[in-house]
Amino acid sequence: MNQFMNEFQVYRFQILAEMYKRSHADMDFVMDVQKIADQFGMNHRSFQSVFKYLYMEEFIQVRSMNQQSGDSYQASIKHKGIRAVEETYQNLNKPTQYFPSYRDMML
């Protein structure tokens, strides 16, 4: 069970960290989170779980890039999400409230 939980924590961190990098920590930068998940090879069910978690924890804000887009996976990183990523990177060996240590996630 612990390995299963750790896998989802890693997925969550990967998505959030990639949003942080792509946006240059800009809370107004809107991106397609589904495309990020696709690059990590995440299946749709896992992605939906991760997306919902990041939204419910207020790490991301759901947005729309334009009125024509019917895709509901447009989002931007929020201040709390930026802080969570930066906390994980500040001490690579220490777990945070939301994520295992960076070193453990990269094993």
Secondary structure, DSSP 8 states (H G I E B T S, - for coil): -HHHHHHHHHHHHHHHHHHHHHHTT-TT--EEHHHHHHHTT--HHHHHHHHHHHHHTTSEEE--S-TT---S-EEEE-HHHHHHHHHHHH-TTS--SSS--HHHHT-
